């Protein structure tokens, strides 16, 4: 696509699974998947000992923390150390006691500095996904530097853990991170998004990358942010409310995924962890609750909901776009040509979105152009139909309403109405025949012929939009 056309393509996806999300079909008919992540960052945070320019300032119990340039921040370091020395083991006892597996988001350099914790993770059968090379911001990294950092994270993770990561979450990511991770072709899933309650496929770098969205709200990080949790009970209440909402949706046939984000140095404190324990006790009282690792979710989704291929209008070049959709509006390819010029995105790859783009063109066209569109439509059950000279779409539509099998009396009545309508209004009677049967069409014809021309012009334009919507749906 030429550079100037790329400017008209909106890269964000505002529709996702759409209004009717798919049935996740969780194993065992589970009504909800509750997935727990433990972020292991201790020893990988900003620290001059790690070659960084300043100390860490993110996600600690130090109110108003700021980076200390060129200095060690002893208090900050000791808080992170608590997560490795005490918090991790408290959480390890908790989750192994409940026999609920965790996904570890492991910062590679932090894992390298914590071999005993890594051994415990592996012995527990937990998934160890990659949380990047260091727990630092990626937003200002040049692309080449971030690509190299991702490669080194995978290399070091493999060396320390004994096997490569199959999942990835950076957290402090850049606009390039998901693309660069997908580029490696090494990850079963990437979690650097917060945009859905279910996994989804993202086509990137010539491959279908599975995305398993993460959470910043059902997350203990809010013990260290404002507004946030003050006590363990608040965390428990929020998790319980989210769970209650989602399990009701699951019982209604739309099971979703609930992610819970944890940090050793935060939820690993006794007063905070009490709320988490209450939540584990609570969900243990329900049937139909699946508590997998993220890798288990990825494997299930890939098997049960593999990527689907179909036409993507927003990714088409002009020739393909017009060739595919130029006939949607009867004998008026210029509508598709102008629609191509609009800012199209993922939402326009679905029927409602593309139909809206075509409708916008029609609504902003001149009256003469819209009149030309109306006049390009054939009479209902008229001479073109008898001569089998209708477009393929029109032929199918008229047949769907039984207009290809009229009695002699019905055909005579349609002929009479067609002539009277065109004489009065200057364009054929237009109706989305797929919305009606033969009797309903005839009734609408007899009712609308009495309208004034301005009223009929507006109604005919609305019907053209409706016909386009139905035709687009048949293609997409």
LOSERO-18369 format. One record per residue (C-alpha): chain; residue in three letters; x, y negated, z. Coordinates in nm, 3 decimals. Each point is the difference from the previous one (the first is absolute). Layout:
BEGIN
TILUM ch  aa       X       Y       Z
TILUM  A ALA       X       Y       Z
...
This chain:
BEGIN
TILUM ch  aa       X       Y       Z
TILUM  A UNK   0.000   0.000   0.000
TILUM  A UNK   0.149  -0.342  -0.095
TILUM  A UNK   0.117  -0.222   0.284
TILUM  A UNK  -0.281  -0.255  -0.047
TILUM  A UNK  -0.259   0.278   0.017
TILUM  A UNK   0.154   0.141   0.316
TILUM  A UNK  -0.090  -0.327   0.173
TILUM  A UNK  -0.368   0.087  -0.053
TILUM  A UNK   0.027   0.337   0.176
TILUM  A UNK  -0.075  -0.008   0.372
TILUM  A UNK   0.225   0.250   0.179
TILUM  A UNK  -0.202   0.039   0.321
TILUM  A UNK  -0.266   0.272   0.032
TILUM  A UNK  -0.316  -0.135   0.164
TILUM  A UNK  -0.226   0.298  -0.071
TILUM  A UNK   0.184   0.319   0.101
TILUM  A UNK  -0.232   0.299   0.035
TILUM  A UNK  -0.297  -0.233  -0.052
TILUM  A UNK  -0.336  -0.003   0.175
TILUM  A UNK  -0.032   0.379   0.015
TILUM  A UNK   0.327   0.136   0.135
TILUM  A UNK   0.076   0.366  -0.077
TILUM  A UNK  -0.060   0.284   0.242
TILUM  A UNK   0.344   0.063   0.148
TILUM  A UNK  -0.086   0.370   0.046
TILUM  A UNK   0.225   0.025   0.304
TILUM  A UNK   0.097   0.358   0.092
TILUM  A UNK  -0.256   0.195   0.198
TILUM  A UNK  -0.271  -0.252  -0.087
TILUM  A UNK   0.148  -0.253   0.245
TILUM  A UNK  -0.200  -0.321   0.038
TILUM  A UNK   0.309  -0.212   0.062
TILUM  A UNK   0.379   0.018  -0.029
TILUM  A UNK   0.172  -0.174   0.292
TILUM  A UNK   0.367  -0.044  -0.078
TILUM  A UNK   0.257  -0.118   0.256
TILUM  A UNK   0.323  -0.172  -0.102
TILUM  A UNK   0.290  -0.059   0.237
TILUM  A UNK   0.238  -0.265  -0.128
TILUM  A UNK   0.359   0.080   0.101
TILUM  A UNK   0.193  -0.326  -0.042
TILUM  A UNK   0.218  -0.008   0.311
TILUM  A UNK   0.361  -0.034  -0.109
TILUM  A UNK  -0.092  -0.124  -0.345
TILUM  A UNK  -0.121  -0.350   0.096
TILUM  A UNK   0.178  -0.330  -0.066
TILUM  A UNK   0.311  -0.008   0.216
TILUM  A UNK   0.347  -0.146  -0.052
TILUM  A UNK   0.135   0.345   0.094
TILUM  A UNK  -0.172   0.127  -0.316
TILUM  A UNK   0.161  -0.266  -0.218
TILUM  A UNK  -0.299  -0.233   0.007
TILUM  A UNK   0.027  -0.377   0.033
TILUM  A UNK  -0.231  -0.023   0.300
TILUM  A UNK  -0.190   0.194   0.263
TILUM  A UNK  -0.349   0.150  -0.038
TILUM  A UNK  -0.310  -0.209   0.073
TILUM  A UNK  -0.285   0.227  -0.111
TILUM  A UNK  -0.235   0.227   0.198
TILUM  A UNK   0.124  -0.012   0.355
TILUM  A UNK  -0.138  -0.104   0.337
TILUM  A UNK   0.207  -0.319  -0.002
TILUM  A UNK  -0.247  -0.285  -0.041
TILUM  A UNK   0.095  -0.246  -0.274
TILUM  A UNK   0.315   0.194  -0.091
TILUM  A UNK   0.230  -0.163  -0.252
TILUM  A UNK   0.310   0.126  -0.175
TILUM  A UNK   0.331  -0.087   0.160
TILUM  A UNK   0.235  -0.084  -0.283
TILUM  A UNK   0.336   0.174   0.028
TILUM  A UNK  -0.073   0.130   0.349
TILUM  A UNK  -0.114   0.317   0.167
TILUM  A UNK  -0.335  -0.040   0.175
TILUM  A UNK   0.049   0.225   0.299
TILUM  A UNK  -0.364  -0.003   0.112
TILUM  A UNK  -0.129   0.076  -0.349
TILUM  A UNK   0.248   0.284  -0.044
TILUM  A UNK  -0.099   0.152   0.334
TILUM  A UNK  -0.371  -0.009  -0.091
TILUM  A UNK   0.072   0.189  -0.322
TILUM  A UNK   0.219   0.240   0.197
TILUM  A UNK  -0.294   0.073   0.231
TILUM  A UNK  -0.190   0.128  -0.302
TILUM  A UNK   0.272   0.254  -0.078
TILUM  A UNK   0.096   0.089   0.358
TILUM  A UNK  -0.343   0.025   0.165
TILUM  A UNK  -0.290  -0.085  -0.230
TILUM  A UNK   0.080   0.262  -0.261
TILUM  A UNK   0.017   0.282   0.250
TILUM  A UNK  -0.324  -0.103   0.169
TILUM  A UNK  -0.173   0.005  -0.338
TILUM  A UNK   0.168   0.328  -0.091
TILUM  A UNK  -0.143   0.162   0.312
TILUM  A UNK  -0.342  -0.150  -0.067
TILUM  A UNK  -0.041   0.111  -0.361
TILUM  A UNK   0.161   0.341   0.033
TILUM  A UNK  -0.228   0.057   0.299
TILUM  A UNK  -0.305  -0.074  -0.213
TILUM  A UNK   0.149   0.195  -0.292
TILUM  A UNK  -0.056  -0.297  -0.230
TILUM  A UNK   0.278  -0.047  -0.258
TILUM  A UNK   0.145  -0.343  -0.065
TILUM  A UNK   0.138  -0.164  -0.309
TILUM  A UNK   0.320  -0.179   0.093
TILUM  A UNK   0.081  -0.315  -0.194
TILUM  A UNK   0.374   0.033   0.057
TILUM  A UNK   0.241  -0.283  -0.075
TILUM  A UNK   0.299   0.189  -0.138
TILUM  A UNK   0.263  -0.182   0.206
TILUM  A UNK  -0.213   0.041   0.314
TILUM  A UNK  -0.033   0.373  -0.062
TILUM  A UNK   0.376   0.025  -0.048
TILUM  A UNK   0.049  -0.153   0.346
TILUM  A UNK  -0.255   0.235   0.164
TILUM  A UNK   0.094   0.360  -0.084
TILUM  A UNK  -0.169   0.148   0.309
TILUM  A UNK  -0.330  -0.169  -0.081
TILUM  A UNK   0.027   0.120  -0.362
TILUM  A UNK   0.051   0.354   0.123
TILUM  A UNK  -0.310  -0.032   0.219
TILUM  A UNK  -0.205  -0.133  -0.292
TILUM  A UNK   0.104   0.295  -0.215
TILUM  A UNK  -0.057   0.256   0.275
TILUM  A UNK  -0.353  -0.139   0.044
TILUM  A UNK  -0.070   0.046  -0.371
TILUM  A UNK  -0.059  -0.370  -0.055
TILUM  A UNK   0.035  -0.163  -0.340
TILUM  A UNK   0.291  -0.244  -0.021
TILUM  A UNK  -0.074  -0.256  -0.271
TILUM  A UNK   0.232  -0.286  -0.095
TILUM  A UNK  -0.039  -0.343   0.154
TILUM  A UNK   0.282  -0.145  -0.206
TILUM  A UNK   0.370  -0.036   0.066
TILUM  A UNK  -0.025  -0.272   0.266
TILUM  A UNK  -0.290  -0.162   0.186
TILUM  A UNK   0.047  -0.336  -0.173
TILUM  A UNK  -0.190  -0.223  -0.242
TILUM  A UNK   0.008   0.094  -0.367
TILUM  A UNK  -0.188  -0.305  -0.133
TILUM  A UNK   0.313  -0.197  -0.095
TILUM  A UNK   0.206   0.292  -0.127
TILUM  A UNK   0.100  -0.019  -0.365
TILUM  A UNK  -0.152   0.291  -0.188
TILUM  A UNK   0.333   0.173  -0.057
TILUM  A UNK   0.086  -0.026   0.370
TILUM  A UNK  -0.337   0.142   0.106
TILUM  A UNK   0.029   0.285  -0.250
TILUM  A UNK   0.343   0.084   0.142
TILUM  A UNK  -0.137  -0.019   0.356
TILUM  A UNK  -0.279   0.245  -0.086
TILUM  A UNK   0.248   0.242  -0.156
TILUM  A UNK   0.229  -0.019   0.302
TILUM  A UNK  -0.295   0.052   0.237
TILUM  A UNK  -0.092   0.322  -0.183
TILUM  A UNK   0.363   0.116  -0.002
TILUM  A UNK   0.059  -0.066   0.370
TILUM  A UNK  -0.339   0.140   0.102
TILUM  A UNK   0.079   0.323  -0.185
TILUM  A UNK   0.341   0.021   0.167
TILUM  A UNK  -0.137  -0.058   0.351
TILUM  A UNK  -0.326   0.196  -0.018
TILUM  A UNK   0.118   0.279  -0.227
TILUM  A UNK  -0.261  -0.058  -0.268
TILUM  A UNK  -0.113  -0.303  -0.202
TILUM  A UNK  -0.305  -0.201   0.099
TILUM  A UNK  -0.318   0.065  -0.194
TILUM  A UNK  -0.184  -0.311   0.122
TILUM  A UNK   0.099  -0.365   0.021
TILUM  A UNK  -0.100  -0.309   0.198
TILUM  A UNK   0.216  -0.312   0.011
TILUM  A UNK  -0.230  -0.227   0.200
TILUM  A UNK   0.199  -0.319  -0.043
TILUM  A UNK  -0.019   0.042  -0.377
TILUM  A UNK   0.035  -0.218  -0.307
TILUM  A UNK  -0.229  -0.033  -0.301
TILUM  A UNK   0.234   0.247  -0.175
TILUM  A UNK   0.016   0.271   0.266
TILUM  A UNK  -0.282   0.231  -0.109
TILUM  A UNK   0.115  -0.014  -0.362
TILUM  A UNK   0.362   0.068   0.091
TILUM  A UNK  -0.090   0.294   0.224
TILUM  A UNK  -0.228   0.143  -0.269
TILUM  A UNK   0.286  -0.042  -0.244
TILUM  A UNK   0.204   0.258   0.193
TILUM  A UNK  -0.259   0.270  -0.077
TILUM  A UNK   0.091   0.152   0.335
TILUM  A UNK  -0.302  -0.077   0.216
TILUM  A UNK  -0.322   0.197   0.033
TILUM  A UNK  -0.154  -0.320   0.135
TILUM  A UNK   0.072  -0.364   0.078
TILUM  A UNK  -0.178  -0.180   0.285
TILUM  A UNK   0.095  -0.366  -0.049
TILUM  A UNK  -0.362  -0.109  -0.043
TILUM  A UNK  -0.292  -0.068   0.233
TILUM  A UNK  -0.274  -0.016  -0.259
TILUM  A UNK  -0.222   0.306   0.037
TILUM  A UNK  -0.141   0.272   0.226
TILUM  A UNK   0.105   0.275  -0.241
TILUM  A UNK   0.306   0.086  -0.208
TILUM  A UNK   0.008  -0.100  -0.366
TILUM  A UNK   0.220   0.033  -0.306
TILUM  A UNK   0.202  -0.289  -0.138
TILUM  A UNK   0.155   0.024  -0.344
TILUM  A UNK   0.352  -0.139   0.030
TILUM  A UNK   0.324   0.043  -0.185
TILUM  A UNK  -0.152   0.259  -0.232
TILUM  A UNK  -0.125   0.225   0.278
TILUM  A UNK  -0.303   0.037   0.223
TILUM  A UNK   0.105  -0.098   0.351
TILUM  A UNK  -0.225   0.099   0.289
TILUM  A UNK  -0.066  -0.281   0.245
TILUM  A UNK  -0.113   0.080   0.355
TILUM  A UNK  -0.092  -0.335   0.157
TILUM  A UNK   0.124  -0.081   0.349
TILUM  A UNK  -0.141  -0.226   0.273
TILUM  A UNK   0.101  -0.315   0.184
TILUM  A UNK  -0.320  -0.019   0.205
TILUM  A UNK  -0.039   0.347   0.157
TILUM  A UNK   0.360  -0.054   0.100
TILUM  A UNK   0.176  -0.050   0.331
TILUM  A UNK   0.200  -0.285  -0.157
TILUM  A UNK  -0.284  -0.220   0.122
TILUM  A UNK   0.135   0.041   0.353
TILUM  A UNK   0.279  -0.227  -0.129
TILUM  A UNK  -0.202  -0.244  -0.214
TILUM  A UNK  -0.272  -0.256   0.057
TILUM  A UNK  -0.287   0.067  -0.011
TILUM  A UNK   0.067   0.344   0.133
TILUM  A UNK  -0.045   0.261   0.267
TILUM  A UNK   0.072  -0.090   0.363
TILUM  A UNK  -0.069   0.336   0.160
TILUM  A UNK  -0.027   0.362  -0.104
TILUM  A UNK  -0.378  -0.003   0.035
TILUM  A UNK  -0.031  -0.261  -0.277
TILUM  A UNK   0.202   0.219  -0.235
TILUM  A UNK  -0.213   0.301   0.089
TILUM  A UNK  -0.324  -0.193  -0.056
TILUM  A UNK   0.106  -0.116  -0.345
TILUM  A UNK   0.113   0.348  -0.107
TILUM  A UNK  -0.321   0.152   0.135
TILUM  A UNK  -0.218  -0.252  -0.188
TILUM  A UNK   0.186   0.066  -0.325
TILUM  A UNK  -0.028   0.376   0.048
TILUM  A UNK  -0.372  -0.019   0.084
TILUM  A UNK  -0.072  -0.200  -0.314
TILUM  A UNK   0.198   0.229  -0.228
TILUM  A UNK  -0.129   0.330   0.137
TILUM  A UNK  -0.357  -0.118  -0.060
TILUM  A UNK   0.096  -0.080  -0.359
TILUM  A UNK   0.162   0.342  -0.026
TILUM  A UNK  -0.312   0.173   0.127
TILUM  A UNK  -0.191  -0.186  -0.274
TILUM  A UNK   0.221   0.157  -0.265
TILUM  A UNK   0.278  -0.259  -0.038
TILUM  A UNK   0.293   0.116   0.217
TILUM  A UNK   0.279  -0.254   0.031
TILUM  A UNK   0.345  -0.026   0.150
TILUM  A UNK   0.089  -0.182   0.321
TILUM  A UNK   0.365  -0.093   0.044
TILUM  A UNK   0.137  -0.082   0.346
TILUM  A UNK   0.336  -0.179   0.015
TILUM  A UNK   0.227   0.044   0.303
TILUM  A UNK   0.346  -0.121   0.111
TILUM  A UNK   0.219   0.167   0.260
TILUM  A UNK   0.087  -0.325   0.183
TILUM  A UNK  -0.363  -0.120   0.008
TILUM  A UNK  -0.250   0.281   0.052
TILUM  A UNK   0.275   0.197   0.178
TILUM  A UNK  -0.045  -0.224   0.306
TILUM  A UNK  -0.213   0.176   0.264
TILUM  A UNK  -0.279  -0.258   0.027
TILUM  A UNK  -0.044  -0.022  -0.375
TILUM  A UNK   0.019   0.373  -0.061
TILUM  A UNK  -0.289   0.063   0.239
TILUM  A UNK  -0.237  -0.147  -0.260
TILUM  A UNK   0.143   0.226  -0.271
TILUM  A UNK  -0.045   0.306   0.222
TILUM  A UNK  -0.365  -0.093   0.056
TILUM  A UNK  -0.047  -0.012  -0.375
TILUM  A UNK   0.155   0.343  -0.050
TILUM  A UNK  -0.229   0.138   0.271
TILUM  A UNK  -0.299  -0.168  -0.168
TILUM  A UNK   0.052   0.135  -0.352
TILUM  A UNK   0.071   0.343   0.147
TILUM  A UNK  -0.368   0.018   0.094
TILUM  A UNK  -0.114  -0.004  -0.364
TILUM  A UNK  -0.023   0.268  -0.264
TILUM  A UNK   0.103  -0.082  -0.355
TILUM  A UNK   0.311  -0.204   0.087
TILUM  A UNK   0.316   0.071  -0.202
TILUM  A UNK   0.328  -0.136   0.141
TILUM  A UNK   0.256   0.057  -0.279
TILUM  A UNK   0.334  -0.151  -0.088
TILUM  A UNK   0.003  -0.242  -0.290
TILUM  A UNK   0.179   0.259  -0.209
TILUM  A UNK  -0.288   0.243   0.060
TILUM  A UNK  -0.241  -0.272  -0.118
TILUM  A UNK   0.217  -0.056  -0.308
TILUM  A UNK   0.008   0.370  -0.086
TILUM  A UNK  -0.376   0.031   0.048
TILUM  A UNK  -0.075  -0.307  -0.211
TILUM  A UNK   0.229   0.105  -0.284
TILUM  A UNK  -0.169   0.339  -0.013
TILUM  A UNK  -0.361  -0.112   0.051
TILUM  A UNK   0.003  -0.341  -0.169
TILUM  A UNK   0.271   0.002  -0.270
TILUM  A UNK   0.043  -0.317  -0.203
TILUM  A UNK  -0.259  -0.056  -0.272
TILUM  A UNK   0.084  -0.154  -0.334
TILUM  A UNK  -0.238  -0.219  -0.195
TILUM  A UNK  -0.006  -0.316  -0.210
TILUM  A UNK   0.139  -0.303   0.183
TILUM  A UNK  -0.118  -0.318  -0.172
TILUM  A UNK   0.234  -0.224   0.199
TILUM  A UNK   0.302   0.198  -0.125
TILUM  A UNK  -0.100   0.006  -0.368
TILUM  A UNK   0.157  -0.211  -0.271
TILUM  A UNK  -0.227  -0.225  -0.203
TILUM  A UNK  -0.048   0.239  -0.292
TILUM  A UNK  -0.093   0.293   0.224
TILUM  A UNK  -0.228  -0.211   0.217
TILUM  A UNK  -0.195  -0.145  -0.290
TILUM  A UNK  -0.006   0.333  -0.181
TILUM  A UNK  -0.146   0.168   0.308
TILUM  A UNK  -0.245  -0.265   0.113
TILUM  A UNK  -0.062  -0.210  -0.312
TILUM  A UNK  -0.327   0.181  -0.071
TILUM  A UNK  -0.144  -0.030   0.350
TILUM  A UNK  -0.185  -0.317  -0.093
TILUM  A UNK  -0.181   0.076  -0.325
TILUM  A UNK   0.207  -0.101  -0.307
TILUM  A UNK   0.182  -0.267   0.204
TILUM  A UNK   0.366   0.100   0.051
TILUM  A UNK   0.084  -0.360   0.087
TILUM  A UNK  -0.148   0.061   0.345
TILUM  A UNK   0.262   0.265   0.074
TILUM  A UNK   0.271  -0.218  -0.153
TILUM  A UNK  -0.078  -0.281   0.242
TILUM  A UNK  -0.043   0.236   0.294
TILUM  A UNK   0.356   0.120  -0.059
TILUM  A UNK   0.116  -0.357   0.065
TILUM  A UNK  -0.147  -0.005   0.352
TILUM  A UNK   0.190   0.078   0.318
TILUM  A UNK  -0.060   0.373   0.009
TILUM  A UNK   0.107   0.234   0.278
TILUM  A UNK  -0.076   0.337   0.157
TILUM  A UNK  -0.358  -0.107   0.074
TILUM  A UNK  -0.057  -0.034  -0.376
TILUM  A UNK   0.101   0.361  -0.058
TILUM  A UNK  -0.338   0.100   0.143
TILUM  A UNK  -0.338  -0.044  -0.173
TILUM  A UNK  -0.128  -0.289   0.212
TILUM  A UNK   0.323  -0.193  -0.041
TILUM  A UNK   0.036   0.033  -0.376
TILUM  A UNK  -0.369  -0.066  -0.055
TILUM  A UNK   0.037  -0.317   0.205
TILUM  A UNK   0.291  -0.113  -0.218
TILUM  A UNK  -0.211   0.048  -0.314
TILUM  A UNK  -0.294  -0.177   0.164
TILUM  A UNK   0.219  -0.297   0.092
TILUM  A UNK   0.092  -0.039  -0.366
TILUM  A UNK  -0.365   0.011  -0.104
TILUM  A UNK  -0.105  -0.248   0.269
TILUM  A UNK   0.259  -0.255  -0.106
TILUM  A UNK  -0.052   0.040  -0.375
TILUM  A UNK  -0.180  -0.265  -0.199
TILUM  A UNK  -0.372   0.034  -0.063
TILUM  A UNK   0.070   0.067  -0.366
TILUM  A UNK   0.237   0.283   0.090
TILUM  A UNK  -0.246   0.156   0.241
TILUM  A UNK  -0.276  -0.030  -0.259
TILUM  A UNK   0.227   0.184  -0.242
TILUM  A UNK   0.038   0.280   0.255
TILUM  A UNK  -0.378   0.028   0.037
TILUM  A UNK  -0.056  -0.002  -0.374
TILUM  A UNK   0.260   0.276  -0.043
TILUM  A UNK  -0.224   0.241   0.193
TILUM  A UNK  -0.229   0.229  -0.198
TILUM  A UNK  -0.378   0.009   0.028
TILUM  A UNK  -0.126   0.270   0.232
TILUM  A UNK  -0.108   0.299  -0.207
TILUM  A UNK   0.032  -0.219  -0.309
TILUM  A UNK   0.119   0.047  -0.355
TILUM  A UNK   0.367   0.047   0.095
TILUM  A UNK  -0.096   0.286   0.227
TILUM  A UNK  -0.206   0.160  -0.275
TILUM  A UNK   0.292  -0.035  -0.239
TILUM  A UNK   0.239   0.141   0.265
TILUM  A UNK   0.212  -0.315  -0.018
TILUM  A UNK   0.013  -0.080   0.369
TILUM  A UNK   0.330   0.001   0.188
TILUM  A UNK   0.078   0.321   0.183
TILUM  A UNK  -0.080  -0.165   0.336
TILUM  A UNK  -0.331  -0.141  -0.118
TILUM  A UNK  -0.101   0.332  -0.151
TILUM  A UNK   0.067   0.184   0.327
TILUM  A UNK  -0.173  -0.266   0.207
TILUM  A UNK  -0.315  -0.009  -0.208
TILUM  A UNK  -0.010   0.380  -0.004
TILUM  A UNK   0.033   0.009   0.381
TILUM  A UNK  -0.331  -0.187   0.028
TILUM  A UNK  -0.175   0.209  -0.262
TILUM  A UNK  -0.002  -0.276  -0.261
TILUM  A UNK   0.124   0.246  -0.262
TILUM  A UNK  -0.315   0.209   0.037
TILUM  A UNK  -0.289  -0.245  -0.029
TILUM  A UNK  -0.349   0.086  -0.117
TILUM  A UNK  -0.124  -0.182  -0.307
TILUM  A UNK  -0.211  -0.226   0.222
TILUM  A UNK   0.293  -0.081   0.229
TILUM  A UNK   0.226  -0.074  -0.293
TILUM  A UNK  -0.260  -0.230  -0.149
TILUM  A UNK  -0.038  -0.185   0.331
TILUM  A UNK   0.376  -0.046   0.038
TILUM  A UNK   0.025  -0.126  -0.358
TILUM  A UNK  -0.279  -0.250   0.066
TILUM  A UNK   0.158  -0.124   0.323
TILUM  A UNK   0.348  -0.023  -0.153
TILUM  A UNK  -0.123  -0.222  -0.280
TILUM  A UNK  -0.202  -0.225   0.231
TILUM  A UNK   0.282  -0.032   0.253
TILUM  A UNK   0.267  -0.093  -0.256
TILUM  A UNK  -0.233  -0.247  -0.170
TILUM  A UNK  -0.068  -0.171   0.334
TILUM  A UNK   0.344   0.004   0.162
TILUM  A UNK   0.251   0.037  -0.285
TILUM  A UNK   0.174   0.310   0.135
TILUM  A UNK  -0.097   0.364   0.062
TILUM  A UNK  -0.157   0.127   0.321
TILUM  A UNK   0.284   0.131   0.220
TILUM  A UNK  -0.036   0.229   0.298
TILUM  A UNK   0.234   0.246   0.171
TILUM  A UNK  -0.193   0.305  -0.114
TILUM  A UNK   0.191   0.238   0.229
TILUM  A UNK  -0.175  -0.168   0.293
TILUM  A UNK  -0.348   0.084  -0.138
TILUM  A UNK  -0.211   0.261  -0.167
TILUM  A UNK  -0.197  -0.053  -0.320
TILUM  A UNK  -0.314  -0.114   0.182
TILUM  A UNK   0.192  -0.249   0.217
TILUM  A UNK   0.178  -0.145  -0.302
TILUM  A UNK  -0.325  -0.054  -0.187
TILUM  A UNK  -0.157  -0.163   0.307
TILUM  A UNK   0.297  -0.237   0.040
TILUM  A UNK  -0.013  -0.082  -0.370
TILUM  A UNK  -0.368  -0.095   0.016
TILUM  A UNK   0.053  -0.204   0.316
TILUM  A UNK   0.312  -0.188  -0.106
TILUM  A UNK  -0.114  -0.095  -0.349
TILUM  A UNK  -0.223  -0.261   0.159
TILUM  A UNK   0.290  -0.179   0.171
TILUM  A UNK   0.141  -0.326  -0.134
TILUM  A UNK   0.322   0.029  -0.198
TILUM  A UNK   0.227  -0.147   0.269
TILUM  A UNK  -0.123   0.253   0.252
TILUM  A UNK   0.046   0.282  -0.248
TILUM  A UNK   0.344  -0.125  -0.103
TILUM  A UNK   0.117   0.017   0.362
TILUM  A UNK  -0.163   0.341   0.053
TILUM  A UNK   0.148   0.140  -0.320
TILUM  A UNK   0.348  -0.113   0.111
TILUM  A UNK  -0.049   0.175   0.334
TILUM  A UNK  -0.104   0.314  -0.182
TILUM  A UNK   0.314  -0.016  -0.217
TILUM  A UNK   0.206  -0.012   0.319
TILUM  A UNK  -0.188   0.298   0.140
TILUM  A UNK   0.050   0.200  -0.320
TILUM  A UNK   0.373  -0.081   0.014
TILUM  A UNK   0.016   0.117   0.361
TILUM  A UNK  -0.153   0.336  -0.091
TILUM  A UNK   0.226   0.043  -0.303
TILUM  A UNK   0.311  -0.081   0.201
TILUM  A UNK  -0.097   0.255   0.262
TILUM  A UNK  -0.025   0.267  -0.269
TILUM  A UNK   0.362  -0.072  -0.101
TILUM  A UNK   0.159  -0.048   0.342
